[in-house]
Amino acid sequence: MANDIAATPQPTPKAPTPPPPGSRWEEIIYVFITVVLGIIAVTTIFGALWLTAHGISPIPESVIALGSTATGALAGVLVPRPSTASAP
């Protein structure tokens, strides 16, 4: 009897499957990232204009770096993915 229990294969637990591509969470995350990066880029532009209007002549490099990074990341998010089809 003890040998029967030991010889019986035990089912292995399955790992949770990731959501399918194009799922609702993927869309929510995409929209969230796009909105946040857009807000950062626009706020940086208006911040630089405000600093210039109030007489702060050299715009701090951190403001320029923040705006450039947000704009580059936004462009990277919005560029369509390359297709996997091979050229003829």
MARBA-3410 file (N, C-alpha, C, O; in Angstrom, 1 decimal):
88
0.8,-1.2,0.0,0.0,0.0,0.0,0.9,1.3,0.0,0.6,2.2,-0.7 ~ 1.9,1.3,0.8,2.8,2.4,0.9,3.5,2.6,-0.5,3.8,3.7,-0.9 ~ 3.9,1.5,-1.1,4.5,1.6,-2.4,3.6,2.2,-3.5,4.1,2.9,-4.4 ~ 2.3,1.9,-3.4,1.4,2.4,-4.4,1.3,4.0,-4.3,1.2,4.6,-5.3 ~ 1.3,4.5,-3.1,1.2,5.9,-2.9,2.5,6.6,-3.4,2.4,7.7,-4.0
3.6,6.0,-3.1,4.9,6.6,-3.5,5.1,6.5,-5.1,5.7,7.4,-5.7 ~ 4.5,5.5,-5.7,4.7,5.3,-7.1,3.7,6.2,-7.9,3.9,6.4,-9.1 ~ 2.7,6.7,-7.3,1.7,7.5,-8.0,2.3,8.8,-8.4,2.7,9.5,-7.5 ~ 2.3,9.2,-9.6,2.8,10.5,-10.0,1.9,11.6,-9.5,0.7,11.6,-9.6 ~ 2.5,12.6,-8.9,1.8,13.7,-8.4,1.7,14.8,-9.5,2.7,15.1,-10.2
0.6,15.4,-9.7,0.5,16.5,-10.7,1.3,17.7,-10.2,1.2,18.1,-9.1 ~ 2.0,18.3,-11.2,2.8,19.5,-10.9,1.9,20.7,-11.0,1.1,20.8,-12.0 ~ 2.0,21.7,-10.1,1.1,22.8,-10.2,1.6,23.7,-11.5,2.8,23.8,-11.7 ~ 0.6,24.2,-12.2,0.9,25.0,-13.4,1.2,26.4,-13.0,0.6,26.9,-12.0 ~ 2.1,27.0,-13.7,2.5,28.4,-13.4,1.3,29.3,-14.0,0.7,28.9,-15.0
1.1,30.4,-13.4,0.0,31.2,-13.9,0.4,31.7,-15.3,1.5,32.1,-15.5 ~ -0.6,31.7,-16.2,-0.3,32.1,-17.5,-0.4,33.7,-17.6,-1.3,34.2,-17.0 ~ 0.5,34.3,-18.4,0.4,35.7,-18.5,-0.8,36.1,-19.4,-1.3,35.3,-20.1 ~ -1.3,37.3,-19.2,-2.5,37.7,-20.1,-2.1,37.7,-21.5,-1.0,38.0,-21.9 ~ -3.1,37.5,-22.4,-2.8,37.4,-23.8,-2.4,38.8,-24.3,-2.8,39.8,-23.7
-1.6,38.9,-25.4,-1.2,40.2,-25.9,-2.5,41.0,-26.3,-3.4,40.4,-26.9 ~ -2.4,42.2,-26.1,-3.6,43.0,-26.4,-4.7,43.0,-25.4,-5.8,43.4,-25.6 ~ -4.3,42.6,-24.2,-5.3,42.5,-23.1,-5.7,43.9,-22.6,-5.0,44.9,-23.0 ~ -6.7,43.9,-21.8,-7.1,45.2,-21.2,-6.1,45.9,-20.4,-5.9,47.1,-20.4 ~ -5.3,45.1,-19.6,-4.3,45.7,-18.7,-3.2,46.3,-19.6,-2.6,47.3,-19.2
-2.8,45.7,-20.7,-1.8,46.2,-21.6,-2.3,47.6,-22.1,-1.4,48.5,-22.2 ~ -3.5,47.7,-22.5,-4.0,49.0,-22.9,-4.0,50.0,-21.9,-3.7,51.2,-22.1 ~ -4.4,49.7,-20.6,-4.4,50.6,-19.5,-3.0,51.1,-19.2,-2.8,52.3,-19.0 ~ -2.1,50.2,-19.2,-0.7,50.6,-18.9,-0.1,51.5,-20.0,0.6,52.5,-19.8 ~ -0.5,51.2,-21.3,0.0,52.0,-22.4,-0.6,53.4,-22.3,0.2,54.4,-22.5
-1.8,53.5,-22.1,-2.5,54.8,-22.0,-1.9,55.6,-20.8,-1.6,56.8,-20.9 ~ -1.7,54.9,-19.7,-1.1,55.6,-18.5,0.3,56.1,-18.7,0.6,57.3,-18.4 ~ 1.1,55.3,-19.4,2.5,55.8,-19.6,2.5,56.9,-20.6,3.2,57.9,-20.5 ~ 1.6,56.8,-21.7,1.6,57.9,-22.7,1.1,59.2,-22.0,1.7,60.3,-22.3 ~ 0.1,59.2,-21.2,-0.4,60.4,-20.5,0.6,61.0,-19.6,0.9,62.2,-19.6
1.3,60.1,-18.8,2.3,60.7,-17.8,3.5,61.3,-18.6,3.9,62.4,-18.2 ~ 4.0,60.6,-19.6,5.1,61.2,-20.3,4.7,62.5,-21.1,5.5,63.4,-21.2 ~ 3.5,62.5,-21.6,3.0,63.7,-22.2,2.9,64.9,-21.2,3.3,66.0,-21.6 ~ 2.4,64.6,-20.0,2.3,65.6,-19.0,3.6,66.2,-18.6,3.8,67.4,-18.5 ~ 4.6,65.3,-18.5,6.0,65.7,-18.1,6.6,66.5,-19.2,7.2,67.6,-18.9
6.4,66.1,-20.5,7.0,66.9,-21.6,6.3,68.3,-21.6,7.0,69.3,-21.8 ~ 5.0,68.4,-21.6,4.3,69.7,-21.7,4.6,70.6,-20.5,4.9,71.8,-20.6 ~ 4.7,70.0,-19.3,5.0,70.8,-18.1,6.4,71.3,-18.1,6.7,72.4,-17.7 ~ 7.3,70.5,-18.7,8.7,71.0,-18.8,8.8,72.2,-19.8,9.5,73.1,-19.6 ~ 8.1,72.1,-20.9,8.1,73.2,-21.9,7.5,74.5,-21.2,8.1,75.5,-21.3
6.4,74.3,-20.6,5.8,75.5,-19.9,6.7,76.0,-18.8,6.7,77.2,-18.5 ~ 7.3,75.1,-18.1,8.2,75.5,-17.0,9.4,76.3,-17.5,9.8,77.3,-16.9 ~ 10.0,75.8,-18.6,11.1,76.6,-19.3,10.6,77.9,-19.7,11.4,78.9,-19.6 ~ 9.5,78.0,-20.3,8.9,79.3,-20.8,8.7,80.3,-19.6,9.0,81.4,-19.6 ~ 8.2,79.7,-18.5,7.9,80.5,-17.3,9.2,81.0,-16.7,9.3,82.2,-16.3
10.3,80.1,-16.6,11.6,80.6,-16.1,12.2,81.7,-17.0,12.7,82.6,-16.4 ~ 12.0,81.6,-18.3,12.5,82.6,-19.2,11.8,83.9,-19.0,12.4,85.0,-19.0 ~ 10.4,83.8,-18.8,9.6,85.0,-18.7,9.9,85.7,-17.4,9.7,86.9,-17.3 ~ 10.4,85.0,-16.4,10.6,85.6,-15.1,12.1,86.0,-14.9,12.6,86.2,-13.8 ~ 12.9,86.0,-15.9,14.2,86.5,-15.9,15.3,85.5,-15.5,16.4,85.9,-15.3
15.0,84.3,-15.4,16.0,83.3,-15.1,16.6,82.9,-16.5,16.0,82.0,-17.2 ~ 17.7,83.6,-16.8,18.2,83.5,-18.2,18.7,82.1,-18.6,18.2,81.5,-19.6 ~ 19.6,81.5,-17.9,20.0,80.1,-18.4,19.0,79.1,-17.8,18.9,79.0,-16.6 ~ 18.3,78.4,-18.7,17.4,77.4,-18.2,18.3,76.3,-17.6,19.2,75.8,-18.2 ~ 18.0,75.8,-16.4,18.8,74.7,-15.8,18.8,73.5,-16.7,17.8,73.1,-17.3
20.0,72.9,-16.7,20.2,71.7,-17.5,19.3,70.6,-17.1,18.9,69.7,-17.9 ~ 18.9,70.5,-15.8,18.0,69.4,-15.4,16.6,69.5,-16.0,16.0,68.5,-16.3 ~ 16.2,70.8,-16.3,14.9,71.0,-16.9,15.0,70.5,-18.4,14.1,69.9,-18.9 ~ 16.1,70.9,-19.0,16.3,70.5,-20.4,16.4,68.9,-20.5,15.8,68.3,-21.4 ~ 17.1,68.3,-19.6,17.3,66.9,-19.6,16.0,66.2,-19.3,15.7,65.1,-20.0
15.2,66.7,-18.4,13.9,66.1,-18.1,12.9,66.1,-19.3,12.3,65.1,-19.6 ~ 12.9,67.3,-20.0,12.0,67.4,-21.2,12.5,66.6,-22.3,11.7,66.0,-23.0 ~ 13.8,66.5,-22.5,14.3,65.7,-23.6,14.1,64.2,-23.4,13.7,63.5,-24.3 ~ 14.2,63.8,-22.1,14.0,62.4,-21.8,12.6,62.0,-21.9,12.2,60.9,-22.5 ~ 11.7,62.8,-21.5,10.2,62.5,-21.6,9.8,62.5,-23.0,9.0,61.7,-23.4
10.3,63.5,-23.8,9.9,63.5,-25.2,10.5,62.3,-26.0,9.7,61.7,-26.8 ~ 11.7,61.9,-25.7,12.2,60.7,-26.3,11.5,59.4,-25.9,11.3,58.5,-26.8 ~ 11.2,59.3,-24.6,10.4,58.1,-24.2,9.0,58.1,-24.8,8.5,57.0,-25.2 ~ 8.4,59.3,-24.9,7.1,59.3,-25.5,7.1,58.9,-27.0,6.3,58.2,-27.5 ~ 8.2,59.4,-27.7,8.3,59.0,-29.1,8.6,57.4,-29.2,8.1,56.8,-30.1
9.3,56.9,-28.3,9.6,55.5,-28.3,8.3,54.6,-28.0,8.2,53.5,-28.5 ~ 7.4,55.2,-27.2,6.2,54.5,-26.9,5.2,54.6,-28.0,4.5,53.6,-28.3 ~ 5.2,55.7,-28.7,4.2,55.9,-29.8,4.6,55.3,-31.1,3.8,55.2,-32.0 ~ 5.9,55.0,-31.3,6.3,54.5,-32.6,5.8,53.0,-32.7,5.9,52.3,-31.8 ~ 5.2,52.7,-33.9,4.6,51.4,-34.0,5.7,50.3,-34.0,6.8,50.5,-34.4
5.3,49.1,-33.5,6.3,48.0,-33.5,6.6,47.6,-34.9,5.7,47.6,-35.7 ~ 7.8,47.1,-35.1,8.1,46.6,-36.5,7.4,45.3,-36.7,7.2,44.5,-35.8 ~ 7.0,45.1,-37.9,6.3,43.9,-38.3,7.3,42.7,-38.3,8.5,42.9,-38.6 ~ 6.8,41.5,-38.0,7.7,40.4,-38.0,7.8,39.7,-39.4,8.5,38.7,-39.6 ~ 7.0,40.2,-40.3,7.0,39.6,-41.7,8.3,39.8,-42.3,8.9,40.9,-42.3
8.8,38.8,-43.0,10.1,38.9,-43.7,9.9,39.5,-45.1,8.9,39.3,-45.7 ~ 10.9,40.1,-45.5,10.9,40.8,-46.9,10.9,39.6,-47.9,11.6,38.6,-47.7 ~ 10.3,39.9,-49.1,10.3,38.8,-50.1,11.6,38.7,-50.8,11.8,37.9,-51.7
END
